[in-house]
């Protein structure tokens, strides 16, 4: 597996880890990044304001980044946050 595939796999694992606790973020990311429908169409489909969709994307970005940081090999603080 090359580095790109490894990073993609790690990111997918981070996103899936959000599914149980923050499914609305996963749904927003799926519509935006997988289906490519854009913010306006995501807002329409979910019946939320565009500003809410943007906030969801920002929250998802932070949550994924935190998960990736916490789950790096050798991170002794990972279990303390979970």
C-alpha positions as CSV (number, residue, x, y, z in Angstrom):
1,X,0.0,0.0,0.0
2,X,1.5,3.4,-1.0
3,X,1.4,6.4,1.3
4,X,-1.6,7.9,-0.4
5,X,-3.6,4.7,0.1
6,X,-2.5,4.6,3.8
7,X,-3.6,8.2,4.4
8,X,-7.0,7.5,2.6
9,X,-7.5,4.4,4.8
10,X,-6.6,6.3,8.0
11,X,-9.0,9.2,7.0
12,X,-11.8,6.7,6.3
13,X,-11.3,5.0,9.6
14,X,-11.4,8.4,11.3
15,X,-14.7,9.3,9.5
16,X,-16.2,5.9,10.4
17,X,-15.3,6.5,14.0
18,X,-17.5,9.6,14.0
19,X,-20.5,7.7,12.8
20,X,-21.8,6.5,16.2
21,X,-21.4,9.8,18.0
22,X,-21.8,12.4,15.3
23,X,-23.7,10.9,12.4
24,X,-24.8,14.3,11.1
25,X,-21.2,15.2,10.4
26,X,-20.6,11.9,8.5
27,X,-23.8,12.5,6.4
28,X,-22.7,16.0,5.6
29,X,-19.2,14.8,4.5
30,X,-20.7,12.0,2.4
31,X,-22.9,14.5,0.5
32,X,-20.2,17.0,0.0
33,X,-17.1,14.9,-0.6
34,X,-18.4,11.6,-1.9
35,X,-21.5,12.6,-3.9
36,X,-20.1,16.1,-4.7
37,X,-23.4,17.9,-4.4
38,X,-22.0,21.1,-2.9
39,X,-23.1,23.2,0.1
40,X,-26.2,24.6,-1.4
41,X,-27.6,21.2,-2.5
42,X,-26.6,19.6,0.8
43,X,-28.5,22.3,2.7
44,X,-31.5,21.7,0.5
45,X,-31.4,17.9,0.9
46,X,-30.9,18.1,4.6
47,X,-33.3,21.0,5.1
48,X,-30.6,23.0,7.0
49,X,-29.1,26.4,6.4
50,X,-26.0,26.7,4.3
51,X,-24.2,28.2,7.3
52,X,-25.1,25.0,9.3
53,X,-23.6,22.9,6.6
54,X,-20.4,25.0,6.7
55,X,-20.3,24.6,10.4
56,X,-20.7,20.8,10.1
57,X,-17.8,20.7,7.7
58,X,-15.6,22.7,10.1
59,X,-16.6,20.5,13.0
60,X,-15.9,17.4,10.9
61,X,-12.5,18.7,9.9
62,X,-11.6,19.2,13.6
63,X,-13.0,15.9,14.7
64,X,-11.1,13.9,12.0
65,X,-7.9,15.8,12.7
66,X,-8.2,15.1,16.4
67,X,-8.9,11.5,15.8
68,X,-5.9,11.2,13.5
69,X,-3.7,12.9,16.1
70,X,-5.0,10.8,19.0
71,X,-4.6,7.6,17.1
72,X,-1.0,8.0,15.8
73,X,1.2,5.1,16.8
74,X,2.9,5.8,20.1
75,X,0.5,8.5,21.2
76,X,0.3,8.1,25.0
77,X,-2.6,10.5,25.3
78,X,-5.0,8.7,23.0
79,X,-6.7,6.6,25.7
80,X,-7.1,9.6,28.0
81,X,-9.3,11.4,25.5
82,X,-11.4,8.4,24.4
